[in-house]
Each structure stands twice: as structure tokens, then as C-alpha cells.
């Protein structure tokens, strides 16, 4: 297939090279898991769903959740892959992103299956440095954070809120030893440095999502479920369904707030809007 240009390749019908979806097809609200399998599980909670496209690690479903148009696209693993999906989704009209992923906790008070809502991220992701110098913050949008909190509270799930550390690798980047126990001081020390700084969790994509969203004027947030308890050295896959339910519900909440903002002709959400 021939594409229109090499800078930002799109097909003859303007589908971006990787996600392969035409402009005008996607709703504004998109959930971003890492794996294609989780896209399917996310869509199982919707009222309506249909697959839109699948190429490499990028699978997209669209549908409706409680009457709200919604979509989900898998990012793959890591910042480089995530940046591709975010760039291309933005180019076809998406402006609100919620990351839904697994994570490793590094604080004593956190446990397997807990949910984590990140407000910001430490930029060890290896990708955002291509966009902005390290002094530029990786911060979630307050409306998305508040919608995730509202959803978690409404559903009654245990959650934590705070800063993550986005790393460029699962092993060395998150203070795990390499093959045959390979380690260096800067590898093994990072987890303790982050713990002392009050960082909650390790993951690999939030910083990319937050930085790109801030640069491009979009809204984004992230919710994850703890599968690795690095304090107690426990690993168990638990909490995914809870995180998905919170993410889906947060989109319904955001859509409601967006409607109230439009009615009041306000650009930003604030609590008093709910009383109008």
C-alpha cells in the first residue's frame, strides 16, 4: 500500500499507518490498555461494541458505555509504542485518554489487587526526552484524576493516589536484576530512592501519556492494578476487572461533566457546576 508522505504516513483515506482508523470514526474518549486481550475485556463491559482495526500490537474496539460513545486501543509495552498510539489517535480526533494497566507497588501500605490512580510520573521512560527536556513535568489532567477517584469511590474499591515512576524497561529500569543476576548500583538503588520520595509504583507508559497530552492540549489520566508487591516480594495477577470498571465509569463521569461545562459555557470543570 502506498502512503501519502514519510513524515506522518497516512493512507489514501487518511488512516494513520499503525492504528489504521479513518478520521471521524473514533469518539473523543479512549481507554488505553497495553495488551490487545485487555481491549476485549474492557469492551465486554460496554452496552455496544465492535472491532474497528487491528495491526501489530494496536487493537481498537469502539462502542457505548451507559450511552456514552467510547473506544479502547491497546498501546503495546513501553513508551515508544505508547507514543505511536497517542500521536495517531490524536490525529484522528481523540482528546481524552485513560491508561488502564498493571503495575508494581513500592510502598508498605499497598497490596496486591489495590488500584493506583496516578497524578504525575517520574520521567525515566526514555521516550519523552525526545519531546521535552527532563524539567518538563509529566502530570495527569485534574478532571481525569477526579473522575477516576469518583468512580473508585462510587464502586467501593480500595485505591491509592499519587506519583508513579515510568521506566524504559521492566527489569533493570524497575530495580530488578538482569540475566544471571546482572546488576549495577544505579539499577538496584532506584527503587529505594523512589520509595523515599513517596513514589507509589513502577510502570512504563504514564509519563509518555501525560507529557504528550499536556503538549497537545489533551486530557489524560492513568489507573493501574497492583500485580507486583515489591515490598513483600509477591506477584499475583489480580485487580484487572476492578481497574476496568473504574476506567469505564470514569468516562461516563467525564461525559456528564463535559455536558455540564457545555451547558454553563465553561471551559473547566469545578464542583459547583454539579449544583447548577
DAHU-V905902 format. One record per pair of residues at least 12 apart in sequence whose ideal C-beta (glycine too) atoms are under 10 Angstrom apart, sorted by sequence separation. I is the first residue (numbers start at 0). J is the second residue. D is the distance in Angstrom with one decimal. If there is no record, write none. Layout:
i = [I;I]
j = [J;J]
d = [D;D]
//
This chain:
i = [2;9;30;38;48;49;50;59;60;72;84;102;103;121;122;148;171;174;175;189;207;208;209;224;225;226;256;260;263;2;3;9;48;49;58;59;60;72;85;102;122;124;147;173;174;208;224;225;226;255;256;259;262;0;2;47;48;58;59;74;101;122;171;172;174;205;224;258;259;38;45;47;48;57;58;72;81;100;102;122;171;174;175;205;206;223;224;253;0;42;45;46;47;48;56;57;72;120;121;144;170;171;173;174;205;223;224;256;259;42;43;45;46;47;56;57;81;119;120;172;173;174;204;205;224;225;256;35;42;44;45;46;55;56;57;70;119;120;168;171;174;205;224;255;38;39;41;42;45;46;47;51;56;81;98;119;120;174;202;204;222;223;224;35;38;42;44;45;46;51;52;53;55;56;117;118;119;173;174;222;35;37;38;39;41;44;46;47;48;51;72;117;118;200;202;222;224;34;35;36;38;42;45;47;48;74;117;118;201;33;35;41;46;48;57;70;116;118;139;166;200;222;223;34;35;45;56;72;74;76;138;139;199;222;35;44;45;55;59;74;119;137;164;200;221;25;32;45;57;69;71;74;118;137;164;175;199;201;220;24;25;42;56;57;116;117;166;173;174;200;222;24;41;42;55;56;69;71;116;137;164;173;201;41;42;59;116;118;164;172;173;200;220;21;29;30;41;57;116;117;118;163;164;173;20;21;40;57;116;162;172;19;20;29;38;39;41;115;116;164;169;18;19;38;114;169;220;18;19;20;25;30;37;38;39;116;162;164;169;17;18;19;24;26;38;116;162;163;164;165;166;168;194;218;18;19;25;26;28;35;37;38;114;161;162;163;164;165;166;167;193;194;15;17;18;20;24;26;35;36;114;161;162;163;164;165;166;14;16;17;19;35;127;161;162;163;164;165;166;15;17;18;20;28;30;31;32;34;35;126;128;160;161;163;164;165;167;190;218;14;17;18;19;27;28;29;30;31;32;33;34;35;114;124;125;159;163;165;166;190;18;20;26;27;28;29;30;31;32;33;34;98;121;123;124;125;126;159;163;164;165;15;26;27;28;29;30;31;32;33;34;82;97;114;116;117;118;119;120;121;122;123;124;125;163;164;165;25;26;27;28;29;30;31;32;33;81;83;96;113;114;115;116;117;118;119;120;121;122;123;124;125;162;163;165;25;26;33;78;82;96;112;113;114;115;116;117;118;119;120;121;122;123;124;165;25;78;79;81;82;95;98;112;113;114;115;116;117;118;120;121;122;123;165;24;78;79;80;97;113;114;115;117;120;163;25;33;77;78;79;82;95;96;110;116;117;125;33;77;78;82;95;109;115;117;124;77;78;97;109;110;123;20;31;78;79;97;109;123;78;95;108;20;175;31;97;106;18;31;173;175;18;29;104;106;174;29;165;173;31;17;41;105;163;169;29;40;105;29;103;163;38;102;103;31;37;102;160;17;25;29;37;103;29;37;158;159;18;27;28;29;30;31;32;33;158;17;18;25;26;27;28;29;30;31;32;33;34;103;123;139;156;158;159;16;17;20;24;25;26;27;28;29;30;31;32;33;34;15;18;19;20;22;23;24;25;26;27;28;29;30;31;32;33;105;121;137;138;156;157;15;17;18;22;23;26;27;28;30;31;32;105;137;139;140;143;17;18;20;21;22;103;123;136;137;139;15;16;17;20;103;121;137;138;151;15;18;20;103;121;137;138;140;146;148;150;14;15;18;20;136;137;139;140;147;15;136;137;138;139;143;144;146;147;148;15;18;121;135;137;138;143;144;145;147;15;137;142;143;144;13;14;121;126;130;136;140;141;142;143;144;9;13;120;123;124;125;126;129;135;140;142;143;144;7;8;119;124;127;131;135;139;140;141;143;7;120;121;123;124;126;127;130;131;139;140;9;117;118;124;125;126;127;130;138;139;157;9;117;120;124;125;127;128;131;137;139;156;7;116;117;122;123;124;127;130;131;158;81;105;115;120;121;122;124;126;127;130;157;158;105;115;117;120;121;122;124;126;156;105;113;119;120;124;155;156;78;103;106;107;113;115;118;119;120;122;127;154;158;77;78;79;105;106;117;120;122;156;77;78;105;117;120;156;77;109;115;119;120;151;154;77;106;108;109;117;118;151;153;154;76;77;105;106;117;153;76;105;106;151;152;105;106;150;151;154;77;104;105;147;150;151;153;103;104;105;149;150;153;102;103;104;148;150;151;102;103;147;150;151;101;102;103;146;147;149;150;153;102;146;149;150;101;102;120;147;148;150;100;118;119;146;147;149;150;100;102;117;118;146;147;149;150;98;100;116;117;145;146;148;149;100;116;117;144;146;147;98;115;116;117;143;146;147;149;98;115;116;142;143;145;146;149;114;115;145;146;98;114;115;143;146;98;113;114;115;142;143;146;97;98;113;114;142;145;96;112;113;96;111;112;140;111;112;142;96;110;111;113;142;96;109;111;112;95;111;94;110;142;85;102;104;109;84;102;103;109;110;111;94;96;97;98;100;102;104;107;109;110;81;82;85;89;94;95;96;97;98;99;100;101;102;103;104;105;106;108;109;111;146;80;81;84;85;89;94;95;96;97;98;99;100;101;102;103;104;105;106;107;110;111;112;115;145;79;80;81;83;84;93;94;95;96;97;98;99;100;101;102;103;104;105;106;107;111;112;113;114;78;79;81;82;85;86;90;94;95;96;97;98;99;101;102;103;104;105;111;112;113;142;145;77;78;81;82;85;89;100;101;103;104;111;112;116;141;142;76;77;78;80;81;85;89;103;104;110;111;112;114;115;141;142;75;76;78;79;82;89;110;113;114;141;74;75;78;82;86;88;104;112;113;116;74;77;78;81;85;112;114;103;114;78;85;114;74;78;116;74;85;101;101;102;101;101;100;99;102;101;100;99;99;99;100;99;97;98;99;97;97;99;97;97;95;95;97;95;95;95;33;33;33;32;71;31;71;71;31;69;69;71;67;70;69;64;65;68;69;64;65;67;64;67;65;66;67;69;64;65;67;68;64;65;67;31;66;67;65;27;28;29;31;64;65;67;27;67;30;44;43;41;40;44;40;43;44;41;42;37;41;44;45;40;41;44;44;37;41;42;37;41;32;32;32;30;32;31;30;30;28;30;30;28;29;28;27;28;26;28;27;28;27;26;28;27]
j = [14;21;42;50;60;61;62;71;72;84;96;114;115;133;134;160;183;186;187;201;219;220;221;236;237;238;268;272;275;15;16;22;61;62;71;72;73;85;98;115;135;137;160;186;187;221;237;238;239;268;269;272;275;14;16;61;62;72;73;88;115;136;185;186;188;219;238;272;273;53;60;62;63;72;73;87;96;115;117;137;186;189;190;220;221;238;239;268;16;58;61;62;63;64;72;73;88;136;137;160;186;187;189;190;221;239;240;272;275;59;60;62;63;64;73;74;98;136;137;189;190;191;221;222;241;242;273;53;60;62;63;64;73;74;75;88;137;138;186;189;192;223;242;273;57;58;60;61;64;65;66;70;75;100;117;138;139;193;221;223;241;242;243;55;58;62;64;65;66;71;72;73;75;76;137;138;139;193;194;242;56;58;59;60;62;65;67;68;69;72;93;138;139;221;223;243;245;56;57;58;60;64;67;69;70;96;139;140;223;56;58;64;69;71;80;93;139;141;162;189;223;245;246;58;59;69;80;96;98;100;162;163;223;246;60;69;70;80;84;99;144;162;189;225;246;51;58;71;83;95;97;100;144;163;190;201;225;227;246;51;52;69;83;84;143;144;193;200;201;227;249;52;69;70;83;84;97;99;144;165;192;201;229;70;71;88;145;147;193;201;202;229;249;51;59;60;71;87;146;147;148;193;194;203;51;52;71;88;147;193;203;51;52;61;70;71;73;147;148;196;201;51;52;71;147;202;253;52;53;54;59;64;71;72;73;150;196;198;203;52;53;54;59;61;73;151;197;198;199;200;201;203;229;253;54;55;61;62;64;71;73;74;150;197;198;199;200;201;202;203;229;230;52;54;55;57;61;63;72;73;151;198;199;200;201;202;203;52;54;55;57;73;165;199;200;201;202;203;204;54;56;57;59;67;69;70;71;73;74;165;167;199;200;202;203;204;206;229;257;54;57;58;59;67;68;69;70;71;72;73;74;75;154;164;165;199;203;205;206;230;59;61;67;68;69;70;71;72;73;74;75;139;162;164;165;166;167;200;204;205;206;57;68;69;70;71;72;73;74;75;76;124;139;156;158;159;160;161;162;163;164;165;166;167;205;206;207;68;69;70;71;72;73;74;75;76;124;126;139;156;157;158;159;160;161;162;163;164;165;166;167;168;205;206;208;69;70;77;122;126;140;156;157;158;159;160;161;162;163;164;165;166;167;168;209;70;123;124;126;127;140;143;157;158;159;160;161;162;163;165;166;167;168;210;70;124;125;126;143;159;160;161;163;166;209;72;80;124;125;126;129;142;143;157;163;164;172;81;125;126;130;143;157;163;165;172;126;127;146;158;159;172;70;81;128;129;147;159;173;129;146;159;72;227;84;150;159;72;85;227;229;73;84;159;161;229;85;221;229;88;75;99;163;221;227;88;99;164;89;163;223;99;163;164;93;99;164;222;80;88;92;100;166;93;101;222;223;83;92;93;94;95;96;97;98;223;83;84;91;92;93;94;95;96;97;98;99;100;169;189;205;222;224;225;83;84;87;91;92;93;94;95;96;97;98;99;100;101;83;86;87;88;90;91;92;93;94;95;96;97;98;99;100;101;173;189;205;206;224;225;84;86;87;91;92;95;96;97;99;100;101;174;206;208;209;212;87;88;90;91;92;173;193;206;207;209;86;87;88;91;174;192;208;209;222;87;90;92;175;193;209;210;212;218;220;222;87;88;91;93;209;210;212;213;220;89;210;211;212;213;217;218;220;221;222;90;93;196;210;212;213;218;219;220;222;91;213;218;219;220;90;91;198;203;207;213;217;218;219;220;221;87;91;198;201;202;203;204;207;213;218;220;221;222;86;87;198;203;206;210;214;218;219;220;222;87;200;201;203;204;206;207;210;211;219;220;90;198;199;205;206;207;208;211;219;220;238;91;199;202;206;207;209;210;213;219;221;238;90;199;200;205;206;207;210;213;214;241;165;189;199;204;205;206;208;210;211;214;241;242;190;200;202;205;206;207;209;211;241;191;199;205;206;210;241;242;165;190;193;194;200;202;205;206;207;209;214;241;245;165;166;167;193;194;205;208;210;244;166;167;194;206;209;245;167;199;205;209;210;241;244;168;197;199;200;208;209;242;244;245;168;169;197;198;209;245;169;198;199;244;245;199;200;244;245;248;172;199;200;242;245;246;248;199;200;201;245;246;249;199;200;201;245;247;248;200;201;245;248;249;200;201;202;245;246;248;249;252;202;246;249;250;202;203;221;248;249;251;202;220;221;248;249;251;252;203;205;220;221;249;250;252;253;202;204;220;221;249;250;252;253;205;221;222;249;251;252;204;221;222;223;249;252;253;255;205;222;223;249;250;252;253;256;222;223;253;254;207;223;224;252;255;208;223;224;225;252;253;256;208;209;224;225;253;256;208;224;225;209;224;225;253;225;226;256;211;225;226;228;257;212;225;227;228;212;228;212;228;260;204;221;223;228;204;222;223;229;230;231;215;217;218;219;221;223;225;228;230;231;203;204;207;211;216;217;218;219;220;221;222;223;224;225;226;227;228;230;231;233;268;203;204;207;208;212;217;218;219;220;221;222;223;224;225;226;227;228;229;230;233;234;235;238;268;203;204;205;207;208;217;218;219;220;221;222;223;224;225;226;227;228;229;230;231;235;236;237;238;203;204;206;207;210;211;215;219;220;221;222;223;224;226;227;228;229;230;236;237;238;267;270;203;204;207;208;211;215;226;227;229;230;237;238;242;267;268;203;204;205;207;208;212;216;230;231;237;238;239;241;242;268;269;203;204;206;207;210;217;238;241;242;269;203;204;207;211;215;217;233;241;242;245;204;207;208;211;215;242;244;234;245;210;217;246;207;211;249;208;219;236;237;238;238;239;239;239;242;242;242;242;243;245;246;246;245;246;247;246;247;249;249;250;249;250;253;253;254;257;202;203;204;204;243;204;246;247;208;246;247;250;247;250;250;246;247;250;251;247;248;250;248;251;250;251;252;254;250;251;253;254;251;252;254;219;254;255;254;217;218;219;221;254;255;257;218;258;222;240;240;239;239;243;240;243;244;242;243;239;243;246;247;243;244;247;248;242;246;247;243;247;239;242;243;243;246;246;246;247;247;249;250;249;250;250;250;251;250;253;253;254;254;254;257;257]
d = [9.3;9.4;9.2;8.7;5.4;6.2;9.8;6.9;8.2;5.7;9.3;9.3;9.8;9.8;9.5;6.6;7.9;6.0;9.2;8.9;9.8;8.4;7.7;8.8;8.1;7.1;4.8;6.7;6.1;9.5;9.9;9.1;7.4;6.2;8.3;4.4;9.5;9.3;9.8;5.7;8.0;8.1;8.5;9.1;5.7;6.5;7.2;6.3;8.4;10.0;9.7;4.7;7.7;9.7;6.3;8.8;3.7;7.1;7.8;9.8;10.0;8.4;8.8;8.2;7.5;8.6;3.1;9.9;6.9;9.3;8.1;4.3;8.2;6.1;4.8;9.0;10.0;9.6;8.8;5.2;4.8;4.9;8.9;8.9;9.6;8.6;5.6;8.7;9.3;9.9;9.1;7.0;4.5;9.2;9.9;6.0;6.2;9.0;7.5;7.4;8.6;9.4;7.6;3.7;4.4;9.7;8.7;7.2;7.0;9.9;9.7;4.3;5.0;8.6;5.9;7.7;8.3;6.5;4.4;7.7;7.1;7.9;7.7;9.9;6.4;9.7;8.1;7.2;4.3;9.8;6.2;6.4;9.6;7.4;7.2;8.6;5.9;8.1;9.7;8.9;9.2;8.2;4.3;9.0;9.4;7.8;7.4;8.5;4.7;6.8;9.6;7.4;3.6;10.0;8.3;4.6;8.2;8.4;7.7;9.5;9.3;6.5;8.9;9.6;4.9;6.1;6.9;8.7;7.3;9.8;8.7;9.0;7.6;7.8;9.3;7.0;6.4;9.4;9.8;5.3;6.7;9.3;7.2;7.1;9.7;9.8;9.3;9.4;9.1;8.7;8.5;9.5;5.4;9.9;5.9;9.0;9.3;8.1;8.0;8.6;5.4;9.1;9.4;9.4;9.6;9.9;6.1;9.9;9.9;8.3;3.7;9.2;9.6;9.0;8.4;7.6;8.3;8.5;9.9;8.2;6.7;5.6;10.0;8.7;9.3;6.6;6.3;9.3;7.7;9.5;9.5;9.7;9.5;5.6;9.6;9.9;9.8;8.8;9.2;9.8;9.5;9.2;7.8;7.2;9.4;7.7;9.3;8.9;7.8;10.0;9.4;8.4;5.7;9.0;8.8;9.4;9.3;7.9;9.0;6.6;10.0;8.8;9.3;6.0;9.2;8.1;9.8;9.7;8.1;9.0;7.6;9.0;8.8;9.0;9.3;8.6;9.9;8.1;6.3;7.1;9.3;4.3;7.5;9.6;6.2;8.7;9.6;10.0;5.0;7.8;8.8;8.9;7.5;9.3;8.4;9.4;4.6;8.3;9.8;9.2;9.9;9.2;9.8;8.5;5.6;9.3;9.4;9.5;4.7;8.8;7.7;8.7;5.0;8.9;9.3;8.8;9.6;10.0;6.1;8.9;8.7;8.9;4.5;4.7;8.8;9.7;9.3;6.3;8.1;9.6;7.7;9.5;8.1;7.0;9.5;9.4;7.9;5.0;7.0;9.6;9.5;5.0;9.2;6.6;5.0;6.8;6.8;6.7;8.6;9.8;5.9;7.9;8.6;7.9;6.9;9.6;6.5;9.0;8.9;9.8;6.9;9.9;9.9;6.7;5.1;6.2;7.2;8.1;7.6;7.3;10.0;8.3;9.9;6.2;9.4;9.2;7.3;8.7;9.4;8.3;6.1;7.4;6.3;5.0;5.3;6.0;5.7;8.0;8.5;6.6;7.7;4.5;8.2;4.5;8.6;7.1;7.6;5.9;9.9;9.9;8.8;5.0;6.1;6.9;7.1;9.8;6.6;5.8;9.9;8.9;9.8;8.2;8.4;5.4;9.6;6.5;9.9;6.4;9.7;9.7;5.6;9.4;8.5;9.9;7.0;7.5;7.4;7.3;8.3;6.3;8.8;8.9;9.6;9.2;8.9;5.7;9.6;5.1;9.0;9.6;6.3;8.8;8.0;7.7;5.3;4.8;4.3;6.1;5.6;5.4;8.2;9.3;6.6;6.1;4.1;8.0;7.5;8.2;9.5;9.0;3.5;9.7;3.6;9.3;7.1;6.5;7.9;7.6;7.1;6.4;8.4;9.2;9.6;5.5;5.8;9.4;6.2;8.2;6.4;7.1;8.8;6.2;6.7;3.2;5.2;8.4;6.9;8.8;5.9;9.1;9.7;5.9;9.8;5.2;9.9;5.6;8.5;9.9;9.9;8.6;6.7;6.8;7.2;7.7;6.1;5.0;4.6;4.3;6.5;4.9;5.7;8.1;9.4;7.8;8.8;9.8;5.4;8.8;9.4;5.3;9.1;9.3;5.3;4.0;5.2;4.6;7.0;6.4;7.7;6.8;6.6;9.8;6.3;9.9;8.5;5.3;9.5;8.9;7.4;8.2;8.3;9.7;7.8;6.7;7.3;7.6;8.1;6.7;8.8;4.6;8.7;10.0;9.2;9.5;8.9;4.0;7.6;9.1;6.3;6.2;9.4;7.7;4.4;9.9;9.5;8.4;8.5;7.7;5.8;5.4;8.2;8.6;8.0;8.1;9.8;9.8;8.2;8.4;8.0;3.2;8.2;7.1;9.4;7.2;9.1;8.8;7.7;6.9;8.4;10.0;9.8;6.3;9.0;7.5;9.6;9.2;7.3;5.9;9.2;9.3;9.6;7.5;8.5;9.4;6.9;10.0;7.7;6.4;7.8;8.5;9.0;9.8;9.2;8.0;8.6;7.8;9.4;9.4;8.0;8.4;9.7;6.8;9.8;7.3;9.8;6.0;9.7;8.1;9.9;9.9;7.8;9.5;7.2;9.6;9.8;6.8;10.0;9.9;9.1;6.9;10.0;8.3;9.8;4.9;9.1;8.0;10.0;8.0;6.8;7.8;9.1;9.8;5.7;9.8;8.6;10.0;5.3;6.3;5.6;8.4;6.1;8.5;7.0;8.0;6.7;7.8;8.4;8.9;9.1;7.8;7.8;9.9;9.6;8.7;8.8;7.2;8.1;7.1;5.9;7.7;5.1;4.8;5.7;5.2;4.8;4.7;5.4;9.2;8.8;9.4;8.8;8.2;7.5;7.4;8.4;5.5;9.9;5.5;8.3;7.5;7.9;6.6;6.3;7.7;8.9;9.6;7.1;9.7;9.5;9.9;9.5;8.9;4.6;4.4;6.6;9.0;9.8;7.7;5.4;8.1;9.3;8.7;4.1;8.3;8.3;9.0;5.7;6.5;9.9;7.0;6.0;6.4;9.2;9.6;8.0;5.6;7.9;7.5;10.0;5.9;9.6;9.7;8.4;5.6;7.8;3.7;9.1;9.8;9.2;6.9;4.1;8.6;6.7;9.4;9.6;8.6;9.0;8.2;7.8;9.7;7.9;4.9;8.2;8.1;5.5;9.6;8.0;9.5;9.1;9.2;9.8;9.7;7.4;8.3;9.7;5.8;10.0;8.0;6.6;9.4;6.5;5.2;9.6;8.9;5.3;6.7;7.8;5.9;6.0;5.2;8.8;8.2;6.2;9.6;8.7;7.6;7.7;8.9;10.0;3.1;9.0;9.0;8.0;8.8;9.2;9.4;9.2;9.1;10.0;8.0;3.9;8.2;8.5;9.6;8.2;9.8;9.7;6.7;5.6;6.3;8.4;8.6;5.7;9.0;9.5;8.7;9.5;9.6;9.3;7.5;7.9;5.7;6.0;9.6;6.1;6.2;7.9;9.8;9.6;8.2;9.4;5.2;9.7;6.9;9.3;4.5;9.3;9.4;7.5;7.9;4.4;9.2;8.5;9.6;8.9;10.0;6.5;8.6;7.2;9.4;7.5;9.7;7.7;5.5;4.4;9.9;7.0;8.9;9.4;9.8;5.7;9.0;9.5;4.7;9.7;8.6;7.7;6.3;8.7;9.3;5.8;5.1;8.0;4.3;7.1;8.9;9.9;9.1;5.0;8.8;9.6;8.4;4.0;8.5;9.7;8.5;6.9;9.2;9.6;8.8;9.5;8.5;9.9;8.6;8.8;8.9;9.3;7.5;7.7;9.3;8.9;8.7;6.0;6.6;5.3;8.5;7.2;7.8;8.8;6.5;4.9;9.4;5.8;6.4;6.9;6.7;9.8;6.8;8.6;8.5;5.8;7.9;7.9;9.3;7.5;9.5;9.3;9.3;9.9;6.1;9.9;8.5;9.9;8.1;8.2;8.8;7.8;6.6;5.7;9.2;9.6;6.9;8.1;7.8;5.0;6.5;9.6;6.6;6.4;9.7;4.5;9.9;6.7;9.9;5.2;6.6;9.4;7.6;9.8;8.4;6.1;8.3;9.2;8.1;8.5;4.4;4.5;6.2;3.8;8.5;9.9;6.6;7.5;9.4;7.4;8.1;4.4;8.3;4.6;9.7;7.3;8.8;7.7;9.3;7.9;8.8;8.7;8.1;6.0;8.5;9.9;8.3;4.7;10.0;6.0;8.2;9.1;7.4;9.2;4.2;9.9;5.3;9.6;8.4;6.5;7.2;4.6;9.0;7.8;9.7;9.5;8.2;7.3;7.8;9.4;8.7;8.6;6.0;8.2;5.4;7.4;7.1;4.3;9.4;9.9;6.0;6.9;8.4;9.8;9.5;8.4;4.8;9.3;6.1;4.9;9.1;9.4;9.3;7.2;7.5;9.7;9.1;5.4;9.4;5.7;6.6;9.4;6.9;7.1;9.0;9.1;7.3;7.7;6.6;8.5;5.9;6.6;4.7;9.5;8.9;6.3;9.9;5.6;8.3;6.7;8.9;6.7;6.8;9.0;8.7;6.3;6.0;8.1;9.5;8.9;5.3;8.8;6.3;9.2;9.3;9.1;9.4;7.0;9.5;9.4;9.2;9.3;9.1;8.5;8.5;6.6;9.0;7.3;7.2;3.8;4.6;9.7;7.5;8.2;7.9;9.1;6.9;7.7;7.9;6.8;7.2;7.1;7.2;7.9;8.1;6.1;6.9;7.1;9.1;9.2;9.7;9.1;9.7;5.7;8.9;9.4;4.4;9.6;6.3;8.7;4.8;4.7;4.2;5.4;3.8;6.0;4.8;5.9;5.8;7.2;7.1;8.9;9.1;5.4;8.4;7.9;7.6;9.6;7.6;9.9;8.3;9.0;10.0;9.5;7.8;6.7;7.4;7.7;7.1;7.1;7.4;7.9;7.8;7.1;3.5;5.6;5.0;7.0;8.8;4.9;9.4;9.4;6.5;6.5;10.0;9.3;5.3;9.6;7.2;10.0;9.5;8.9;8.8;6.8;7.5;8.6;4.7;7.4;7.6;6.4;6.7;9.0;4.1;6.9;7.7;8.9;5.0;6.3;4.6;8.9;5.0;5.8;9.8;8.0;5.3;7.1;5.6;4.0;9.8;8.7;5.1;6.5;6.9;9.4;9.1;6.4;7.5;9.6;9.9;9.3;9.7;7.4;9.3;6.0;8.8;8.2;9.8;10.0;8.1;7.0;8.4;9.2;6.6;9.7;9.1;5.7;10.0;9.5;9.0;4.3;6.5;8.8;9.5;9.7;7.5;10.0;8.3;6.1;8.5;9.1;8.5;8.5;9.7;9.9;8.5;6.4;9.5;8.5;9.9;8.9;9.9;9.3;8.6;8.4;7.5;9.8;9.4;8.1;7.3;9.4;8.5;9.5;8.4;8.0;5.6;6.2;8.5;10.0;4.6;9.2;8.5;9.0;5.2;9.0;9.8;6.1;6.8;9.8;7.8;8.6;6.4;9.1;8.5;9.4;8.3;7.1;9.9;9.4;7.7;8.9;9.2;7.0;9.7;7.3;10.0;9.2;9.7;5.4;9.8;8.2;9.2;8.6;5.1;8.2;5.9;8.2;5.3;8.7;8.1;9.5;8.7;6.2;4.8;8.5;8.3;6.2;10.0;4.4;8.6;8.4;8.5;8.7;9.5;9.4;9.8;8.5;9.1;9.7;9.7;9.4;10.0;9.5;8.7;9.7;9.7;7.1;6.3;7.7;8.6;6.7;9.6;9.7;7.1;5.3;9.4;7.3;6.3;9.7;5.4;9.3;9.4;7.2;9.5;7.5;6.9;9.1;9.2;8.3;8.1;8.7;9.2;5.2;7.2;9.9;9.0;7.1;9.2;8.8;4.7;9.7;9.2;9.1;6.7;9.4;6.8;8.9;9.5;9.1;8.6]
//
